[in-house]
Amino acid sequence: MPEPVKIYAICLIKNEADVIADCLRHAVQFCDRIFVLDNGSTDGSWEIVHSLASIHEQIVVEGQLKETFRDGMRSIVYNRHHRELSDHDWWLRLDADEFLVGDPRPVLAKANREHADFVTAWQLQFYYTDADFRHWETEKLSLDFPITQRRRFYSINWREFRFFRNQRDPAWVEDQAPQWPNGLTRVCSERIFNRHYSYRTPDQIKGKLKSLLGHAQFRHVGSGDWTSRIVPAKGLHFYHEGIPPRLNQFNYYRKRLRMVHITLCGRLKRILRRSR
């Protein structure tokens, strides 16, 4: 019998006080360790993490970095701890506003049998809808309820790697591979589902857009008007706990084409500016 799969998570946070506790309480159900690295929070997020770490031994207060965000920050945590795991164990890229659907360990065991390096997640993107906005005055009185109970309308329109296999020997060289450790290529045939709550309340949306605008990695954000993030509930799916999510791959390819269009337009504008 193979040994049970171990899961270490890397959670980068910045000003996620409204959701970080719910995220970590969910993740401790299947993670052996969750290393939390703070990127300069000022809203009490770091204090919440310390409080939860005193209750849950899986949560590790890894430290704070007050510098410009980059994906490669995760390599700092990986290089400190990857030798604690075997080559059959896994790392979860855990964002503070995400919640996996179900237990990922059976899929990770399958990935090991396939000698895969990555497990892909279909992203359930939960939106702040016109229905949520209509009920906002009432909802403000019950913000203690988890975000998973307050935002229920979603569309599956993106997928990306969420787990990557540990490697005991080579370190993660950020300059060569900023998003994932070097040398990982094969992708597991089975995918998981991941709930993503990027836009949650009017104040949170305003703060998020303010922090993203002008950042080279988030050119696709576009407008800083928070109301532009209000999405009609009609046409989205309503999430029911325990019922398999509804997947329409057309939405994924439509969004991917939009992202390619934005990227190409951005590159063209930069070329034209340089040629003047």
N, C-alpha and C positions, 0 to 999 in steps of 0.2 A: 504493500500500500504506500503510495506517495505521501510525503509529509504535507500537512495542511499549508495552503498558501498564506504567506504573511503579506500584509498591506501597510505600507508607510505612505502617508499623505503629506504633501507640501501645500500649505495654505498661505498665500500672500494676501495681506489685508491693508486697506487704508479707508478709514471712516466708514465702517460697515456696522455701526452700533445697533442698527435696527434689525439686523438679520444674522450677525455672526454667531450668536448664542444658539439659535435654531439650527444653523448649519452644522456646528460642531456637535451638538447633541445628536443629530441624525448620523453624522459620520462615525461617531464612536461605536456605533452598532456593528461595524464591520472592519474598522481600521485598528491595527495594533499600535500605531503611533501616528499622531497628527502634529507635525512641526509647523508652528505658526510664526511667520516672519512679518513684522509690521513695517509699513513703508511711510511712517510719519503721521499716524492717526492723531486727530485732535478732538474727536467726538466721544471719547470714552471707550472705544473699541478695545484698546489695549488693556484697560482695567477689567473689562468683561472677560477677556481671554485669561488673565491671571486668576480671576475668580473661578472660572470653569476648570482651569488646570489644577486647582486645589481640590476639586471634587472628582475629576476623571483623570486617572493616571495615564491614559493614552495621549492626553493633550500635553504637548511639550512647548513651553515658552522659549522660542528659539532666539529671539532678539529683535532689534529695531534697526532699520536702515533708512536714514533720511536723505535720500537721493532720488534722482529722476527714475521713474519706473522703467524696467526693462524685463522681458521674459526671462533673460538669463540669470536673474536673481535667484531663481530656483536652484541653480547649480551650486550655490553656496551651501544650501541645506543638504543636497544630494552628496556632495563631496565630503561632508562631515560624517555621514551616517551610512553610506552605501555598503561598507564592509561589514555592517551588522547583519546583512541579509545574504541569502544565497542567490544564485543565478535563476532560481525558479520563483523568486518572490517579486513583488510588484510595487510600483509607485503610482499614487493617484495625484493628478494635478487637480487640486481642490480649490475652486474659487469660493469666496465667502457667500455668494448668493446662489449656490447650487446644491441640489439634493438628488443623489442617485435614486433611481427607481428599482427597488428590490435589492437582493444580496448579490454583489458582483462576483463572489468567490467561485461559483460553478463555471462562469464564463472564463475566469482567469485560469482555472484548472484545464479547461478546454484549450485555451491559448497555449498553455505549457505543452499539451499533447501535440499541438500543431507546430511547436517550436516558433511561435510568433513572438514579436517584440512589442506590438501595440495592440490595444483594444480601443475601438472607435465607439463613440457615443452619439446617438441621435439626440439633438438638443431640443427639448420641449421649451420653446421660448414663451414665457408667460408675459402678458402685456397688461399695461394700465389702460383699461377700456373706458368707453363712454358710460358704460353701466357702472363701473367703479367710481367715476367722477360724479355721477348723479347722486351716489350714496356716500360721498366723502364726508359730509358733515356728520352723518351718523357713525361712520367708521372711525372717525377721530376719537370717539369715546371708547373704542375697543381695540386700541393698537397693541394690547398685550397678547392678542391672538396671533399665532404663528402666521408668517406670510403665506405659507402653503394653504391656509384656510381662507385667506383674504383675497388672493389672486388666483382665479380658477380658469381663466380663458387663455388658451395656448394655440400655437401652431408649431409643427415640427418642420423647420425650414433651414436647418443647418446640421452639420455633423463634423466632429473633430476628434482627435485622439484625446482620451482621458486617462488611460493607464499606459505605463511603459515598464518594460521588464528591467529588473535590477541587473547590474553587471558589477561583480566584486572587484575585478582587476582595474580596468581603465577608469580614470577620473573623467568627469564631464568638463570638457574644455569649452568654455563659453564662447570664446572668440571664433571657434570653428563651428559650433552648433549651438546657437543661442536659445532655441526652443526646446530641444530634446538632447539627451546624451548622444555622443558619437557612436556610430556603428549599428544603430537600430534601424531595421528595414521592413521586416515581415509583419503583416497585419492579420489579426485573428479574423476568421470567417464569420464569427458571430458578433453582433453589436449589442450594446446596452442602451438604456434610455437614461437621460439626465435632465432634471428639471432646472431651468435657469430663470431667475427672477431679477432681471437687470433693472427694470423700472417698476418701483414699488409704491411710492407716494409722491405727491407734488413737490414737497421740499427735497426729498431724496433725488428726484429726477433733476431738479434745478441744480443741485450740488454736483451731481454726476456729470451733467453736460458742461458745467463750468470747468471741471477738472480735465475733461477730455478734449475740449476745443483747443486747437492749436498744437496738439500732440501728434507727432509724425505717424505714430502707430495707429491713430484713430481718425484718419482723414475722412472715413466714411460717415462720421457722426453728422456732419453738415450743420444744421440749424441749432442755435442755442435756445430757441423758444421751446420751453418745456411742453406746451400744449401740442406741439408737433408730434409728441410721443403718445398722445391719446389715440387709441386704435378702436375702431368699431367692433363691438363684441360679436355682431352678426358676421358670420363667416369663419369665426374661430371655433375651436372645440372646447367643450367644458370638461375639466378634469375631474374624474371620479376615482378616488383611492381604491386600488385593488382591481381596476378594470384596465386592460392593456391600452396604452396610448394609441391614437389613430394617426397613422403615418401616410402622408401623401407626398411622394418623392418629387412631384411636379413643383411643389413649393420650394423644395431645396434647390432644384436646378434654376428656378426663377431668381432666387436670391443670389445664387452663385454668379449668374450672369450679370446681375446688378452690381455686385462687388467688383467683377472684372471690369465693367464699364467705368466705375468710379476710379479704379486704379489706373486704367489706361488714360482717362481724361486728365488725371492728376499729373501723370508723366508727360503728356503732351503739353500741358500748361507750363511745366518747368522747362521743357526744351524750348518752347517759344520765348519764355522770359530770358533764357540764356543767349538766344540768338539775336536779341535786340541790341 
